[in-house]
Structures are given as C-alpha cells and as structure tokens.
Amino acid sequence: MIAIVVTALALAGCGGDDSYTFYRNSPLDAAMRIHIASFDSGEGAAYNQENCQVAAELFNAQPGVASRFWCEKGRFQP
C-alpha cells in the first residue's frame, strides 16, 4: 500500500511547469478552448513543447479542417 501512495505522489509531481497542453477551438466558436492532450514527460519543457507543436502543425495542415489547434505552456486546468 505504501508503494502505491509513494508512486502516486511521484507521478503527481511529474511535469510541473515543464508541461504543455494541446487545445483546439470549435468550428462554431473560435473562442472556445477544447483540451485535446497534455504533454508532460520527464524529458523537460523543450521536449514537451516540441512534441506539442509538431502535433499542432500536423493537425492544422489537414485539408478541410475548420478548427484551429495550438499549444499552451502549463497543465490543463478544467
């Protein structure tokens, strides 16, 4: 039981300020922010930012996509 609690506490602290969150808007509401994914690996902020940006570029490059995709620094806050 103690191992589970220690593991949960360790995982809760992973990422912190190094995380990036991937969002999209709605085709019906450009101001809407819809959470898609969180990038919070232990590799650091540059790694997380690069992977989030690559995802955003790939999604934005799809033909006929009416939504906009972007990244923001920090964890997703519902």
Biopython code that builds the backbone (N, CA, C, O; Angstrom):
import numpy as np
from Bio.PDB.StructureBuilder import StructureBuilder

atoms = [
    (1, "MET", "N", (0.822, -1.198, 0.000)),
    (1, "MET", "CA", (0.000, 0.000, 0.000)),
    (1, "MET", "C", (0.868, 1.265, 0.000)),
    (1, "MET", "O", (0.577, 2.229, -0.708)),
    (2, "ILE", "N", (1.926, 1.246, 0.796)),
    (2, "ILE", "CA", (2.814, 2.401, 0.865)),
    (2, "ILE", "C", (3.458, 2.649, -0.500)),
    (2, "ILE", "O", (3.626, 3.797, -0.911)),
    (3, "ALA", "N", (3.817, 1.572, -1.198)),
    (3, "ALA", "CA", (4.434, 1.725, -2.523)),
    (3, "ALA", "C", (3.484, 2.411, -3.498)),
    (3, "ALA", "O", (3.919, 3.215, -4.322)),
    (4, "ILE", "N", (2.212, 2.108, -3.414)),
    (4, "ILE", "CA", (1.213, 2.734, -4.294)),
    (4, "ILE", "C", (1.110, 4.219, -4.006)),
    (4, "ILE", "O", (1.055, 5.027, -4.933)),
    (5, "VAL", "N", (1.083, 4.590, -2.733)),
    (5, "VAL", "CA", (0.986, 6.001, -2.355)),
    (5, "VAL", "C", (2.234, 6.754, -2.797)),
    (5, "VAL", "O", (2.130, 7.860, -3.327)),
    (6, "VAL", "N", (3.410, 6.173, -2.590)),
    (6, "VAL", "CA", (4.659, 6.821, -2.999)),
    (6, "VAL", "C", (4.692, 6.993, -4.512)),
    (6, "VAL", "O", (5.095, 8.048, -5.001)),
    (7, "THR", "N", (4.277, 5.980, -5.258)),
    (7, "THR", "CA", (4.245, 6.063, -6.717)),
    (7, "THR", "C", (3.274, 7.141, -7.173)),
    (7, "THR", "O", (3.596, 7.920, -8.070)),
    (8, "ALA", "N", (2.094, 7.198, -6.571)),
    (8, "ALA", "CA", (1.101, 8.212, -6.936)),
    (8, "ALA", "C", (1.631, 9.618, -6.665)),
    (8, "ALA", "O", (1.437, 10.519, -7.481)),
    (9, "LEU", "N", (2.293, 9.810, -5.539)),
    (9, "LEU", "CA", (2.859, 11.120, -5.213)),
    (9, "LEU", "C", (3.969, 11.497, -6.187)),
    (9, "LEU", "O", (4.076, 12.656, -6.588)),
    (10, "ALA", "N", (4.786, 10.533, -6.566)),
    (10, "ALA", "CA", (5.868, 10.805, -7.511)),
    (10, "ALA", "C", (5.309, 11.181, -8.877)),
    (10, "ALA", "O", (5.804, 12.108, -9.519)),
    (11, "LEU", "N", (4.290, 10.470, -9.319)),
    (11, "LEU", "CA", (3.691, 10.772, -10.616)),
    (11, "LEU", "C", (2.964, 12.104, -10.603)),
    (11, "LEU", "O", (2.940, 12.799, -11.618)),
    (12, "ALA", "N", (2.380, 12.469, -9.492)),
    (12, "ALA", "CA", (1.661, 13.741, -9.397)),
    (12, "ALA", "C", (2.603, 14.922, -9.570)),
    (12, "ALA", "O", (2.191, 15.986, -10.034)),
    (13, "GLY", "N", (3.862, 14.742, -9.201)),
    (13, "GLY", "CA", (4.830, 15.820, -9.327)),
    (13, "GLY", "C", (5.534, 15.876, -10.669)),
    (13, "GLY", "O", (6.286, 16.816, -10.924)),
    (14, "CYS", "N", (5.312, 14.898, -11.532)),
    (14, "CYS", "CA", (5.976, 14.865, -12.836)),
    (14, "CYS", "C", (5.471, 15.974, -13.745)),
    (14, "CYS", "O", (4.278, 16.276, -13.770)),
    (15, "GLY", "N", (6.359, 16.560, -14.466)),
    (15, "GLY", "CA", (5.958, 17.558, -15.454)),
    (15, "GLY", "C", (5.975, 18.964, -14.900)),
    (15, "GLY", "O", (6.774, 19.790, -15.340)),
    (16, "GLY", "N", (5.100, 19.257, -13.931)),
    (16, "GLY", "CA", (5.051, 20.587, -13.336)),
    (16, "GLY", "C", (5.009, 21.687, -14.360)),
    (16, "GLY", "O", (4.165, 21.680, -15.256)),
    (17, "ASP", "N", (5.913, 22.631, -14.234)),
    (17, "ASP", "CA", (5.978, 23.765, -15.152)),
    (17, "ASP", "C", (6.535, 23.395, -16.517)),
    (17, "ASP", "O", (6.545, 24.228, -17.422)),
    (18, "ASP", "N", (6.999, 22.164, -16.682)),
    (18, "ASP", "CA", (7.556, 21.723, -17.957)),
    (18, "ASP", "C", (6.493, 21.203, -18.916)),
    (18, "ASP", "O", (6.814, 20.844, -20.049)),
    (19, "SER", "N", (5.248, 21.155, -18.492)),
    (19, "SER", "CA", (4.197, 20.568, -19.318)),
    (19, "SER", "C", (3.626, 21.575, -20.316)),
    (19, "SER", "O", (3.702, 22.788, -20.123)),
    (20, "TYR", "N", (3.050, 21.029, -21.390)),
    (20, "TYR", "CA", (2.338, 21.809, -22.408)),
    (20, "TYR", "C", (1.002, 21.143, -22.659)),
    (20, "TYR", "O", (0.888, 19.919, -22.598)),
    (21, "THR", "N", (-0.005, 21.945, -22.940)),
    (21, "THR", "CA", (-1.344, 21.435, -23.191)),
    (21, "THR", "C", (-1.753, 21.771, -24.617)),
    (21, "THR", "O", (-1.543, 22.884, -25.098)),
    (22, "PHE", "N", (-2.338, 20.791, -25.275)),
    (22, "PHE", "CA", (-2.751, 20.877, -26.675)),
    (22, "PHE", "C", (-4.256, 21.145, -26.720)),
    (22, "PHE", "O", (-5.043, 20.400, -26.134)),
    (23, "TYR", "N", (-4.650, 22.212, -27.417)),
    (23, "TYR", "CA", (-6.054, 22.622, -27.497)),
    (23, "TYR", "C", (-6.506, 22.760, -28.942)),
    (23, "TYR", "O", (-5.700, 22.822, -29.870)),
    (24, "ARG", "N", (-7.825, 22.807, -29.100)),
    (24, "ARG", "CA", (-8.431, 23.199, -30.366)),
    (24, "ARG", "C", (-9.635, 24.059, -30.042)),
    (24, "ARG", "O", (-10.151, 24.039, -28.925)),
    (25, "ASN", "N", (-10.076, 24.816, -31.036)),
    (25, "ASN", "CA", (-11.303, 25.572, -30.847)),
    (25, "ASN", "C", (-12.439, 24.821, -31.535)),
    (25, "ASN", "O", (-12.230, 23.741, -32.088)),
    (26, "SER", "N", (-13.619, 25.384, -31.500)),
    (26, "SER", "CA", (-14.782, 24.799, -32.159)),
    (26, "SER", "C", (-15.005, 25.519, -33.483)),
    (26, "SER", "O", (-14.830, 26.735, -33.558)),
    (27, "PRO", "N", (-15.383, 24.800, -34.515)),
    (27, "PRO", "CA", (-15.711, 25.476, -35.773)),
    (27, "PRO", "C", (-16.865, 26.475, -35.600)),
    (27, "PRO", "O", (-17.014, 27.400, -36.398)),
    (28, "LEU", "N", (-17.669, 26.284, -34.566)),
    (28, "LEU", "CA", (-18.802, 27.172, -34.313)),
    (28, "LEU", "C", (-18.479, 28.301, -33.348)),
    (28, "LEU", "O", (-19.226, 29.276, -33.258)),
    (29, "ASP", "N", (-17.362, 28.175, -32.619)),
    (29, "ASP", "CA", (-16.985, 29.184, -31.631)),
    (29, "ASP", "C", (-15.460, 29.283, -31.577)),
    (29, "ASP", "O", (-14.805, 28.461, -30.938)),
    (30, "ALA", "N", (-14.905, 30.278, -32.240)),
    (30, "ALA", "CA", (-13.451, 30.441, -32.326)),
    (30, "ALA", "C", (-12.802, 30.700, -30.971)),
    (30, "ALA", "O", (-11.607, 30.452, -30.808)),
    (31, "ALA", "N", (-13.561, 31.191, -30.001)),
    (31, "ALA", "CA", (-13.011, 31.496, -28.677)),
    (31, "ALA", "C", (-13.010, 30.275, -27.745)),
    (31, "ALA", "O", (-12.418, 30.326, -26.667)),
    (32, "MET", "N", (-13.652, 29.202, -28.144)),
    (32, "MET", "CA", (-13.730, 28.003, -27.303)),
    (32, "MET", "C", (-12.368, 27.318, -27.235)),
    (32, "MET", "O", (-11.665, 27.226, -28.241)),
    (33, "ARG", "N", (-11.995, 26.835, -26.040)),
    (33, "ARG", "CA", (-10.746, 26.096, -25.828)),
    (33, "ARG", "C", (-11.116, 24.681, -25.418)),
    (33, "ARG", "O", (-11.641, 24.470, -24.325)),
    (34, "ILE", "N", (-10.847, 23.707, -26.284)),
    (34, "ILE", "CA", (-11.159, 22.306, -26.004)),
    (34, "ILE", "C", (-9.847, 21.556, -25.805)),
    (34, "ILE", "O", (-8.993, 21.526, -26.692)),
    (35, "HIS", "N", (-9.699, 20.948, -24.624)),
    (35, "HIS", "CA", (-8.487, 20.203, -24.292)),
    (35, "HIS", "C", (-8.417, 18.939, -25.136)),
    (35, "HIS", "O", (-9.375, 18.167, -25.194)),
    (36, "ILE", "N", (-7.269, 18.731, -25.794)),
    (36, "ILE", "CA", (-7.048, 17.534, -26.604)),
    (36, "ILE", "C", (-6.068, 16.591, -25.910)),
    (36, "ILE", "O", (-6.339, 15.398, -25.773)),
    (37, "ALA", "N", (-4.923, 17.134, -25.468)),
    (37, "ALA", "CA", (-3.890, 16.290, -24.870)),
    (37, "ALA", "C", (-2.981, 17.130, -23.989)),
    (37, "ALA", "O", (-2.928, 18.354, -24.104)),
    (38, "SER", "N", (-2.269, 16.441, -23.107)),
    (38, "SER", "CA", (-1.258, 17.076, -22.274)),
    (38, "SER", "C", (0.086, 16.421, -22.564)),
    (38, "SER", "O", (0.183, 15.198, -22.666)),
    (39, "PHE", "N", (1.101, 17.231, -22.692)),
    (39, "PHE", "CA", (2.461, 16.755, -22.910)),
    (39, "PHE", "C", (3.248, 17.086, -21.649)),
    (39, "PHE", "O", (3.586, 18.244, -21.404)),
    (40, "ASP", "N", (3.535, 16.067, -20.854)),
    (40, "ASP", "CA", (4.196, 16.313, -19.568)),
    (40, "ASP", "C", (5.212, 15.223, -19.232)),
    (40, "ASP", "O", (5.263, 14.741, -18.100)),
    (41, "SER", "N", (6.010, 14.841, -20.210)),
    (41, "SER", "CA", (7.036, 13.836, -19.965)),
    (41, "SER", "C", (8.114, 14.410, -19.052)),
    (41, "SER", "O", (8.205, 15.625, -18.877)),
    (42, "GLY", "N", (8.904, 13.557, -18.489)),
    (42, "GLY", "CA", (10.001, 13.967, -17.639)),
    (42, "GLY", "C", (11.217, 14.466, -18.408)),
    (42, "GLY", "O", (12.239, 14.796, -17.806)),
    (43, "GLU", "N", (11.114, 14.522, -19.729)),
    (43, "GLU", "CA", (12.234, 14.953, -20.566)),
    (43, "GLU", "C", (12.443, 16.462, -20.543)),
    (43, "GLU", "O", (13.476, 16.941, -21.010)),
    (44, "GLY", "N", (11.494, 17.219, -20.013)),
    (44, "GLY", "CA", (11.667, 18.658, -19.893)),
    (44, "GLY", "C", (10.773, 19.472, -20.801)),
    (44, "GLY", "O", (10.089, 18.945, -21.678)),
    (45, "ALA", "N", (10.798, 20.779, -20.564)),
    (45, "ALA", "CA", (9.905, 21.711, -21.257)),
    (45, "ALA", "C", (10.155, 21.743, -22.759)),
    (45, "ALA", "O", (9.201, 21.742, -23.536)),
    (46, "ALA", "N", (11.409, 21.772, -23.184)),
    (46, "ALA", "CA", (11.705, 21.860, -24.621)),
    (46, "ALA", "C", (11.162, 20.648, -25.362)),
    (46, "ALA", "O", (10.606, 20.784, -26.451)),
    (47, "TYR", "N", (11.318, 19.473, -24.783)),
    (47, "TYR", "CA", (10.826, 18.230, -25.387)),
    (47, "TYR", "C", (9.302, 18.254, -25.489)),
    (47, "TYR", "O", (8.741, 17.932, -26.536)),
    (48, "ASN", "N", (8.642, 18.631, -24.409)),
    (48, "ASN", "CA", (7.173, 18.679, -24.394)),
    (48, "ASN", "C", (6.644, 19.730, -25.364)),
    (48, "ASN", "O", (5.663, 19.490, -26.068)),
    (49, "GLN", "N", (7.287, 20.886, -25.401)),
    (49, "GLN", "CA", (6.856, 21.940, -26.313)),
    (49, "GLN", "C", (7.012, 21.492, -27.763)),
    (49, "GLN", "O", (6.106, 21.688, -28.573)),
    (50, "GLU", "N", (8.140, 20.899, -28.093)),
    (50, "GLU", "CA", (8.372, 20.463, -29.469)),
    (50, "GLU", "C", (7.337, 19.433, -29.902)),
    (50, "GLU", "O", (6.795, 19.529, -31.003)),
    (51, "ASN", "N", (7.056, 18.455, -29.056)),
    (51, "ASN", "CA", (6.077, 17.433, -29.417)),
    (51, "ASN", "C", (4.678, 18.011, -29.546)),
    (51, "ASN", "O", (3.923, 17.604, -30.430)),
    (52, "CYS", "N", (4.322, 18.942, -28.693)),
    (52, "CYS", "CA", (3.009, 19.588, -28.780)),
    (52, "CYS", "C", (2.918, 20.403, -30.071)),
    (52, "CYS", "O", (1.899, 20.363, -30.760)),
    (53, "GLN", "N", (3.978, 21.141, -30.399)),
    (53, "GLN", "CA", (3.982, 21.963, -31.610)),
    (53, "GLN", "C", (3.895, 21.106, -32.873)),
    (53, "GLN", "O", (3.202, 21.467, -33.824)),
    (54, "VAL", "N", (4.595, 19.976, -32.882)),
    (54, "VAL", "CA", (4.519, 19.072, -34.030)),
    (54, "VAL", "C", (3.085, 18.582, -34.209)),
    (54, "VAL", "O", (2.569, 18.551, -35.326)),
    (55, "ALA", "N", (2.446, 18.203, -33.110)),
    (55, "ALA", "CA", (1.050, 17.748, -33.190)),
    (55, "ALA", "C", (0.158, 18.864, -33.736)),
    (55, "ALA", "O", (-0.672, 18.621, -34.612)),
    (56, "ALA", "N", (0.324, 20.075, -33.226)),
    (56, "ALA", "CA", (-0.500, 21.203, -33.684)),
    (56, "ALA", "C", (-0.280, 21.463, -35.178)),
    (56, "ALA", "O", (-1.241, 21.688, -35.915)),
    (57, "GLU", "N", (0.968, 21.433, -35.624)),
    (57, "GLU", "CA", (1.258, 21.664, -37.037)),
    (57, "GLU", "C", (0.628, 20.593, -37.915)),
    (57, "GLU", "O", (0.075, 20.900, -38.971)),
    (58, "LEU", "N", (0.710, 19.334, -37.483)),
    (58, "LEU", "CA", (0.127, 18.244, -38.271)),
    (58, "LEU", "C", (-1.396, 18.364, -38.353)),
    (58, "LEU", "O", (-1.978, 18.190, -39.423)),
    (59, "PHE", "N", (-2.032, 18.660, -37.233)),
    (59, "PHE", "CA", (-3.493, 18.804, -37.238)),
    (59, "PHE", "C", (-3.922, 20.015, -38.054)),
    (59, "PHE", "O", (-4.899, 19.939, -38.800)),
    (60, "ASN", "N", (-3.209, 21.131, -37.926)),
    (60, "ASN", "CA", (-3.554, 22.345, -38.680)),
    (60, "ASN", "C", (-3.337, 22.173, -40.180)),
    (60, "ASN", "O", (-3.986, 22.856, -40.973)),
    (61, "ALA", "N", (-2.438, 21.276, -40.586)),
    (61, "ALA", "CA", (-2.123, 21.087, -42.001)),
    (61, "ALA", "C", (-3.124, 20.191, -42.733)),
    (61, "ALA", "O", (-3.058, 20.064, -43.956)),
    (62, "GLN", "N", (-4.048, 19.572, -42.001)),
    (62, "GLN", "CA", (-5.023, 18.696, -42.647)),
    (62, "GLN", "C", (-5.963, 19.511, -43.533)),
    (62, "GLN", "O", (-6.449, 20.564, -43.121)),
    (63, "PRO", "N", (-6.216, 19.032, -44.735)),
    (63, "PRO", "CA", (-7.136, 19.765, -45.613)),
    (63, "PRO", "C", (-8.570, 19.717, -45.070)),
    (63, "PRO", "O", (-9.035, 18.685, -44.585)),
    (64, "GLY", "N", (-9.241, 20.842, -45.165)),
    (64, "GLY", "CA", (-10.649, 20.909, -44.783)),
    (64, "GLY", "C", (-10.932, 21.009, -43.299)),
    (64, "GLY", "O", (-12.094, 20.951, -42.895)),
    (65, "VAL", "N", (-9.899, 21.159, -42.467)),
    (65, "VAL", "CA", (-10.116, 21.255, -41.024)),
    (65, "VAL", "C", (-10.579, 22.664, -40.684)),
    (65, "VAL", "O", (-9.930, 23.646, -41.043)),
    (66, "ALA", "N", (-11.712, 22.752, -39.986)),
    (66, "ALA", "CA", (-12.279, 24.061, -39.648)),
    (66, "ALA", "C", (-11.837, 24.543, -38.274)),
    (66, "ALA", "O", (-12.023, 25.714, -37.944)),
    (67, "SER", "N", (-11.257, 23.664, -37.471)),
    (67, "SER", "CA", (-10.781, 24.039, -36.142)),
    (67, "SER", "C", (-9.333, 24.496, -36.221)),
    (67, "SER", "O", (-8.603, 24.150, -37.151)),
    (68, "ARG", "N", (-8.931, 25.282, -35.222)),
    (68, "ARG", "CA", (-7.531, 25.700, -35.081)),
    (68, "ARG", "C", (-6.955, 24.943, -33.897)),
    (68, "ARG", "O", (-7.633, 24.786, -32.882)),
    (69, "PHE", "N", (-5.724, 24.475, -34.003)),
    (69, "PHE", "CA", (-5.042, 23.714, -32.958)),
    (69, "PHE", "C", (-3.832, 24.505, -32.480)),
    (69, "PHE", "O", (-3.126, 25.110, -33.287)),
    (70, "TRP", "N", (-3.591, 24.504, -31.168)),
    (70, "TRP", "CA", (-2.454, 25.239, -30.620)),
    (70, "TRP", "C", (-2.013, 24.643, -29.283)),
    (70, "TRP", "O", (-2.698, 23.802, -28.701)),
    (71, "CYS", "N", (-0.852, 25.100, -28.814)),
    (71, "CYS", "CA", (-0.271, 24.644, -27.549)),
    (71, "CYS", "C", (-0.160, 25.818, -26.594)),
    (71, "CYS", "O", (0.051, 26.960, -27.003)),
    (72, "GLU", "N", (-0.305, 25.513, -25.316)),
    (72, "GLU", "CA", (-0.072, 26.492, -24.254)),
    (72, "GLU", "C", (0.796, 25.863, -23.192)),
    (72, "GLU", "O", (0.643, 24.686, -22.864)),
    (73, "LYS", "N", (1.710, 26.650, -22.654)),
    (73, "LYS", "CA", (2.571, 26.162, -21.578)),
    (73, "LYS", "C", (1.740, 25.968, -20.316)),
    (73, "LYS", "O", (0.893, 26.797, -19.984)),
    (74, "GLY", "N", (1.988, 24.879, -19.627)),
    (74, "GLY", "CA", (1.317, 24.595, -18.364)),
    (74, "GLY", "C", (0.341, 23.446, -18.472)),
    (74, "GLY", "O", (0.003, 22.976, -19.558)),
    (75, "ARG", "N", (-0.097, 23.013, -17.309)),
    (75, "ARG", "CA", (-1.049, 21.895, -17.219)),
    (75, "ARG", "C", (-2.456, 22.345, -17.526)),
    (75, "ARG", "O", (-2.817, 23.503, -17.314)),
    (76, "PHE", "N", (-3.250, 21.412, -18.029)),
    (76, "PHE", "CA", (-4.665, 21.652, -18.294)),
    (76, "PHE", "C", (-5.380, 21.894, -16.975)),
    (76, "PHE", "O", (-5.224, 21.125, -16.027)),
    (77, "GLN", "N", (-6.160, 22.955, -16.916)),
    (77, "GLN", "CA", (-6.964, 23.284, -15.739)),
    (77, "GLN", "C", (-8.438, 23.276, -16.151)),
    (77, "GLN", "O", (-8.901, 24.205, -16.812)),
    (78, "PRO", "N", (-9.181, 22.224, -15.762)),
    (78, "PRO", "CA", (-10.594, 22.152, -16.157)),
    (78, "PRO", "C", (-11.430, 23.259, -15.543)),
    (78, "PRO", "O", (-12.636, 23.328, -15.783)),
]
sb = StructureBuilder()
sb.init_structure("model")
sb.init_model(0)
sb.init_chain("A")
sb.init_seg("    ")
for serial, (resi, resn, name, xyz) in enumerate(atoms, 1):
    if name == "N":
        sb.init_residue(resn, " ", resi, " ")
    sb.init_atom(name, np.array(xyz, "f"), 0.0, 1.0, " ", f" {name:<3s}", serial, name[0])
structure = sb.get_structure()
